[in-house]
Amino acid sequence: MLIASCVTRGCAPVVVDTACEWVKPIYLTDHDIDVLDKQTKKDILAHNKAWQANCQQPTDRAAK
């Protein structure tokens, strides 16, 4: 039904990415750094870098 209605009206599905509204960087304490294994630290770093590349708003200094 959904496919048929899009075909007749010529619509395309719209995907709205709302991840930046609820995904935030992960902050670690000194204790976290001491007890987490190397792979978990790498995963957190990858998450934070992905967030920074995709979600962080540019500052006035970066916009110049």
Biopython code that builds the backbone (N, CA, C, O; Angstrom):
import numpy as np
from Bio.PDB.StructureBuilder import StructureBuilder

atoms = [
    (1, "MET", "N", (0.814, -1.180, 0.000)),
    (1, "MET", "CA", (0.000, 0.000, 0.000)),
    (1, "MET", "C", (0.863, 1.252, 0.000)),
    (1, "MET", "O", (0.617, 2.170, -0.782)),
    (2, "LEU", "N", (1.865, 1.304, 0.859)),
    (2, "LEU", "CA", (2.723, 2.476, 0.927)),
    (2, "LEU", "C", (3.496, 2.667, -0.371)),
    (2, "LEU", "O", (3.615, 3.786, -0.872)),
    (3, "ILE", "N", (4.017, 1.575, -0.913)),
    (3, "ILE", "CA", (4.767, 1.663, -2.164)),
    (3, "ILE", "C", (3.848, 2.115, -3.299)),
    (3, "ILE", "O", (4.230, 2.959, -4.110)),
    (4, "ALA", "N", (2.665, 1.567, -3.354)),
    (4, "ALA", "CA", (1.732, 1.935, -4.416)),
    (4, "ALA", "C", (1.371, 3.411, -4.326)),
    (4, "ALA", "O", (1.279, 4.080, -5.355)),
    (5, "SER", "N", (1.166, 3.930, -3.133)),
    (5, "SER", "CA", (0.790, 5.331, -3.013)),
    (5, "SER", "C", (1.949, 6.249, -3.399)),
    (5, "SER", "O", (1.717, 7.326, -3.949)),
    (6, "CYS", "N", (3.169, 5.854, -3.130)),
    (6, "CYS", "CA", (4.306, 6.676, -3.534)),
    (6, "CYS", "C", (4.512, 6.637, -5.038)),
    (6, "CYS", "O", (4.899, 7.637, -5.643)),
    (7, "VAL", "N", (4.260, 5.507, -5.630)),
    (7, "VAL", "CA", (4.428, 5.396, -7.072)),
    (7, "VAL", "C", (3.437, 6.291, -7.784)),
    (7, "VAL", "O", (3.790, 6.956, -8.758)),
    (8, "THR", "N", (2.210, 6.316, -7.315)),
    (8, "THR", "CA", (1.208, 7.114, -8.006)),
    (8, "THR", "C", (1.383, 8.605, -7.755)),
    (8, "THR", "O", (1.029, 9.417, -8.610)),
    (9, "ARG", "N", (1.923, 8.980, -6.599)),
    (9, "ARG", "CA", (2.089, 10.397, -6.284)),
    (9, "ARG", "C", (3.504, 10.887, -6.584)),
    (9, "ARG", "O", (3.750, 12.093, -6.567)),
    (10, "GLY", "N", (4.428, 9.985, -6.854)),
    (10, "GLY", "CA", (5.794, 10.380, -7.156)),
    (10, "GLY", "C", (6.574, 10.865, -5.940)),
    (10, "GLY", "O", (7.527, 11.629, -6.089)),
    (11, "CYS", "N", (6.198, 10.447, -4.769)),
    (11, "CYS", "CA", (6.905, 10.896, -3.568)),
    (11, "CYS", "C", (8.103, 10.000, -3.285)),
    (11, "CYS", "O", (8.182, 8.863, -3.749)),
    (12, "ALA", "N", (9.018, 10.541, -2.519)),
    (12, "ALA", "CA", (10.184, 9.775, -2.087)),
    (12, "ALA", "C", (10.187, 9.773, -0.567)),
    (12, "ALA", "O", (9.778, 10.757, 0.050)),
    (13, "PRO", "N", (10.640, 8.692, 0.046)),
    (13, "PRO", "CA", (10.692, 8.677, 1.512)),
    (13, "PRO", "C", (11.655, 9.749, 2.016)),
    (13, "PRO", "O", (12.696, 9.997, 1.407)),
    (14, "VAL", "N", (11.307, 10.366, 3.106)),
    (14, "VAL", "CA", (12.142, 11.404, 3.701)),
    (14, "VAL", "C", (12.721, 10.852, 4.997)),
    (14, "VAL", "O", (11.995, 10.378, 5.870)),
    (15, "VAL", "N", (14.032, 10.923, 5.100)),
    (15, "VAL", "CA", (14.712, 10.456, 6.295)),
    (15, "VAL", "C", (15.237, 11.682, 7.034)),
    (15, "VAL", "O", (15.981, 12.484, 6.468)),
    (16, "VAL", "N", (14.855, 11.823, 8.275)),
    (16, "VAL", "CA", (15.317, 12.935, 9.096)),
    (16, "VAL", "C", (16.234, 12.368, 10.166)),
    (16, "VAL", "O", (15.816, 11.573, 11.007)),
    (17, "ASP", "N", (17.490, 12.790, 10.121)),
    (17, "ASP", "CA", (18.466, 12.316, 11.101)),
    (17, "ASP", "C", (18.385, 13.192, 12.344)),
    (17, "ASP", "O", (18.720, 14.376, 12.303)),
    (18, "THR", "N", (17.941, 12.608, 13.436)),
    (18, "THR", "CA", (17.837, 13.353, 14.686)),
    (18, "THR", "C", (18.901, 12.928, 15.692)),
    (18, "THR", "O", (18.802, 13.261, 16.874)),
    (19, "ALA", "N", (19.906, 12.205, 15.241)),
    (19, "ALA", "CA", (20.909, 11.672, 16.167)),
    (19, "ALA", "C", (21.603, 12.774, 16.955)),
    (19, "ALA", "O", (21.892, 12.599, 18.139)),
    (20, "CYS", "N", (21.872, 13.902, 16.317)),
    (20, "CYS", "CA", (22.593, 14.969, 17.020)),
    (20, "CYS", "C", (21.765, 15.587, 18.133)),
    (20, "CYS", "O", (22.302, 16.307, 18.975)),
    (21, "GLU", "N", (20.477, 15.321, 18.150)),
    (21, "GLU", "CA", (19.638, 15.827, 19.231)),
    (21, "GLU", "C", (19.782, 14.984, 20.497)),
    (21, "GLU", "O", (19.540, 15.485, 21.595)),
    (22, "TRP", "N", (20.167, 13.724, 20.367)),
    (22, "TRP", "CA", (20.237, 12.861, 21.548)),
    (22, "TRP", "C", (21.584, 12.184, 21.742)),
    (22, "TRP", "O", (21.827, 11.623, 22.811)),
    (23, "VAL", "N", (22.462, 12.213, 20.759)),
    (23, "VAL", "CA", (23.795, 11.628, 20.911)),
    (23, "VAL", "C", (24.746, 12.725, 21.383)),
    (23, "VAL", "O", (24.763, 13.820, 20.822)),
    (24, "LYS", "N", (25.513, 12.440, 22.383)),
    (24, "LYS", "CA", (26.467, 13.399, 22.939)),
    (24, "LYS", "C", (27.823, 12.726, 23.082)),
    (24, "LYS", "O", (27.908, 11.498, 23.078)),
    (25, "PRO", "N", (28.889, 13.518, 23.209)),
    (25, "PRO", "CA", (30.205, 12.916, 23.439)),
    (25, "PRO", "C", (30.237, 12.185, 24.787)),
    (25, "PRO", "O", (29.476, 12.499, 25.702)),
    (26, "ILE", "N", (31.115, 11.229, 24.879)),
    (26, "ILE", "CA", (31.292, 10.477, 26.117)),
    (26, "ILE", "C", (32.489, 11.069, 26.850)),
    (26, "ILE", "O", (33.590, 11.146, 26.306)),
    (27, "TYR", "N", (32.260, 11.480, 28.077)),
    (27, "TYR", "CA", (33.326, 12.044, 28.897)),
    (27, "TYR", "C", (33.801, 10.995, 29.893)),
    (27, "TYR", "O", (32.999, 10.254, 30.460)),
    (28, "LEU", "N", (35.115, 10.942, 30.099)),
    (28, "LEU", "CA", (35.709, 9.973, 31.013)),
    (28, "LEU", "C", (36.337, 10.676, 32.203)),
    (28, "LEU", "O", (36.870, 11.779, 32.086)),
    (29, "THR", "N", (36.266, 10.028, 33.327)),
    (29, "THR", "CA", (36.990, 10.507, 34.509)),
    (29, "THR", "C", (38.374, 9.860, 34.507)),
    (29, "THR", "O", (38.639, 8.945, 33.728)),
    (30, "ASP", "N", (39.239, 10.338, 35.374)),
    (30, "ASP", "CA", (40.560, 9.722, 35.501)),
    (30, "ASP", "C", (40.425, 8.250, 35.889)),
    (30, "ASP", "O", (41.184, 7.404, 35.416)),
    (31, "HIS", "N", (39.463, 7.957, 36.746)),
    (31, "HIS", "CA", (39.238, 6.562, 37.155)),
    (31, "HIS", "C", (38.802, 5.715, 35.952)),
    (31, "HIS", "O", (39.271, 4.590, 35.785)),
    (32, "ASP", "N", (37.909, 6.252, 35.119)),
    (32, "ASP", "CA", (37.482, 5.521, 33.916)),
    (32, "ASP", "C", (38.683, 5.171, 33.047)),
    (32, "ASP", "O", (38.811, 4.045, 32.566)),
    (33, "ILE", "N", (39.549, 6.140, 32.857)),
    (33, "ILE", "CA", (40.724, 5.933, 32.006)),
    (33, "ILE", "C", (41.618, 4.837, 32.581)),
    (33, "ILE", "O", (42.212, 4.057, 31.836)),
    (34, "ASP", "N", (41.708, 4.785, 33.890)),
    (34, "ASP", "CA", (42.547, 3.772, 34.546)),
    (34, "ASP", "C", (41.980, 2.364, 34.411)),
    (34, "ASP", "O", (42.741, 1.406, 34.277)),
    (35, "VAL", "N", (40.653, 2.221, 34.442)),
    (35, "VAL", "CA", (40.068, 0.885, 34.509)),
    (35, "VAL", "C", (39.551, 0.347, 33.177)),
    (35, "VAL", "O", (39.370, -0.863, 33.041)),
    (36, "LEU", "N", (39.310, 1.206, 32.199)),
    (36, "LEU", "CA", (38.787, 0.714, 30.917)),
    (36, "LEU", "C", (39.894, 0.064, 30.097)),
    (36, "LEU", "O", (41.054, 0.470, 30.161)),
    (37, "ASP", "N", (39.517, -0.950, 29.326)),
    (37, "ASP", "CA", (40.526, -1.586, 28.476)),
    (37, "ASP", "C", (40.777, -0.735, 27.231)),
    (37, "ASP", "O", (40.016, 0.180, 26.917)),
    (38, "LYS", "N", (41.857, -1.059, 26.538)),
    (38, "LYS", "CA", (42.304, -0.258, 25.398)),
    (38, "LYS", "C", (41.247, -0.184, 24.288)),
    (38, "LYS", "O", (41.061, 0.876, 23.691)),
    (39, "GLN", "N", (40.563, -1.281, 24.008)),
    (39, "GLN", "CA", (39.572, -1.294, 22.933)),
    (39, "GLN", "C", (38.380, -0.392, 23.264)),
    (39, "GLN", "O", (37.864, 0.306, 22.391)),
    (40, "THR", "N", (37.951, -0.409, 24.511)),
    (40, "THR", "CA", (36.836, 0.455, 24.916)),
    (40, "THR", "C", (37.224, 1.923, 24.775)),
    (40, "THR", "O", (36.415, 2.734, 24.326)),
    (41, "LYS", "N", (38.441, 2.269, 25.151)),
    (41, "LYS", "CA", (38.915, 3.642, 24.994)),
    (41, "LYS", "C", (38.940, 4.033, 23.515)),
    (41, "LYS", "O", (38.561, 5.151, 23.167)),
    (42, "LYS", "N", (39.379, 3.127, 22.646)),
    (42, "LYS", "CA", (39.389, 3.398, 21.208)),
    (42, "LYS", "C", (37.973, 3.600, 20.678)),
    (42, "LYS", "O", (37.732, 4.484, 19.856)),
    (43, "ASP", "N", (37.038, 2.779, 21.151)),
    (43, "ASP", "CA", (35.644, 2.896, 20.723)),
    (43, "ASP", "C", (35.038, 4.229, 21.161)),
    (43, "ASP", "O", (34.299, 4.859, 20.404)),
    (44, "ILE", "N", (35.351, 4.653, 22.375)),
    (44, "ILE", "CA", (34.847, 5.935, 22.872)),
    (44, "ILE", "C", (35.451, 7.082, 22.066)),
    (44, "ILE", "O", (34.755, 8.038, 21.725)),
    (45, "LEU", "N", (36.722, 6.990, 21.766)),
    (45, "LEU", "CA", (37.374, 8.016, 20.951)),
    (45, "LEU", "C", (36.750, 8.085, 19.560)),
    (45, "LEU", "O", (36.514, 9.178, 19.043)),
    (46, "ALA", "N", (36.481, 6.929, 18.946)),
    (46, "ALA", "CA", (35.852, 6.908, 17.624)),
    (46, "ALA", "C", (34.455, 7.534, 17.681)),
    (46, "ALA", "O", (34.071, 8.289, 16.788)),
    (47, "HIS", "N", (33.698, 7.215, 18.739)),
    (47, "HIS", "CA", (32.372, 7.803, 18.925)),
    (47, "HIS", "C", (32.472, 9.320, 19.038)),
    (47, "HIS", "O", (31.722, 10.044, 18.383)),
    (48, "ASN", "N", (33.392, 9.797, 19.863)),
    (48, "ASN", "CA", (33.523, 11.233, 20.074)),
    (48, "ASN", "C", (33.989, 11.953, 18.809)),
    (48, "ASN", "O", (33.537, 13.064, 18.530)),
    (49, "LYS", "N", (34.879, 11.338, 18.048)),
    (49, "LYS", "CA", (35.324, 11.949, 16.793)),
    (49, "LYS", "C", (34.187, 11.996, 15.772)),
    (49, "LYS", "O", (34.043, 12.980, 15.046)),
    (50, "ALA", "N", (33.385, 10.938, 15.717)),
    (50, "ALA", "CA", (32.239, 10.926, 14.808)),
    (50, "ALA", "C", (31.232, 11.994, 15.203)),
    (50, "ALA", "O", (30.680, 12.679, 14.342)),
    (51, "TRP", "N", (30.990, 12.138, 16.501)),
    (51, "TRP", "CA", (30.086, 13.192, 16.975)),
    (51, "TRP", "C", (30.629, 14.562, 16.599)),
    (51, "TRP", "O", (29.886, 15.424, 16.129)),
    (52, "GLN", "N", (31.911, 14.758, 16.804)),
    (52, "GLN", "CA", (32.516, 16.058, 16.514)),
    (52, "GLN", "C", (32.415, 16.378, 15.018)),
    (52, "GLN", "O", (32.116, 17.513, 14.647)),
    (53, "ALA", "N", (32.660, 15.395, 14.172)),
    (53, "ALA", "CA", (32.612, 15.621, 12.730)),
    (53, "ALA", "C", (31.196, 15.865, 12.229)),
    (53, "ALA", "O", (31.001, 16.615, 11.273)),
    (54, "ASN", "N", (30.206, 15.243, 12.861)),
    (54, "ASN", "CA", (28.845, 15.303, 12.345)),
    (54, "ASN", "C", (27.897, 16.231, 13.097)),
    (54, "ASN", "O", (26.906, 16.691, 12.530)),
    (55, "CYS", "N", (28.186, 16.508, 14.352)),
    (55, "CYS", "CA", (27.197, 17.205, 15.179)),
    (55, "CYS", "C", (27.676, 18.501, 15.807)),
    (55, "CYS", "O", (26.859, 19.370, 16.110)),
    (56, "GLN", "N", (28.954, 18.651, 16.008)),
    (56, "GLN", "CA", (29.430, 19.827, 16.728)),
    (56, "GLN", "C", (29.186, 21.080, 15.893)),
    (56, "GLN", "O", (29.544, 21.141, 14.716)),
    (57, "GLN", "N", (28.573, 22.071, 16.524)),
    (57, "GLN", "CA", (28.315, 23.336, 15.847)),
    (57, "GLN", "C", (29.619, 24.123, 15.754)),
    (57, "GLN", "O", (30.382, 24.176, 16.719)),
    (58, "PRO", "N", (29.878, 24.735, 14.598)),
    (58, "PRO", "CA", (31.112, 25.525, 14.489)),
    (58, "PRO", "C", (31.059, 26.744, 15.406)),
    (58, "PRO", "O", (30.005, 27.357, 15.577)),
    (59, "THR", "N", (32.189, 27.084, 15.987)),
    (59, "THR", "CA", (32.269, 28.267, 16.840)),
    (59, "THR", "C", (32.558, 29.488, 15.955)),
    (59, "THR", "O", (32.905, 29.342, 14.783)),
    (60, "ASP", "N", (32.414, 30.655, 16.508)),
    (60, "ASP", "CA", (32.693, 31.881, 15.747)),
    (60, "ASP", "C", (34.137, 31.903, 15.259)),
    (60, "ASP", "O", (34.428, 32.365, 14.156)),
    (61, "ARG", "N", (35.036, 31.394, 16.103)),
    (61, "ARG", "CA", (36.445, 31.379, 15.733)),
    (61, "ARG", "C", (36.680, 30.434, 14.545)),
    (61, "ARG", "O", (37.469, 30.754, 13.655)),
    (62, "ALA", "N", (36.010, 29.284, 14.521)),
    (62, "ALA", "CA", (36.195, 28.318, 13.439)),
    (62, "ALA", "C", (35.547, 28.807, 12.150)),
    (62, "ALA", "O", (35.967, 28.414, 11.062)),
    (63, "ALA", "N", (34.534, 29.654, 12.256)),
    (63, "ALA", "CA", (33.821, 30.121, 11.076)),
    (63, "ALA", "C", (34.617, 31.185, 10.329)),
    (63, "ALA", "O", (34.337, 31.447, 9.159)),
    (64, "LYS", "N", (35.600, 31.802, 10.975)),
    (64, "LYS", "CA", (36.368, 32.876, 10.328)),
    (64, "LYS", "C", (37.423, 32.334, 9.418)),
    (64, "LYS", "O", (38.158, 33.103, 8.798)),
]
sb = StructureBuilder()
sb.init_structure("model")
sb.init_model(0)
sb.init_chain("A")
sb.init_seg("    ")
for serial, (resi, resn, name, xyz) in enumerate(atoms, 1):
    if name == "N":
        sb.init_residue(resn, " ", resi, " ")
    sb.init_atom(name, np.array(xyz, "f"), 0.0, 1.0, " ", f" {name:<3s}", serial, name[0])
structure = sb.get_structure()
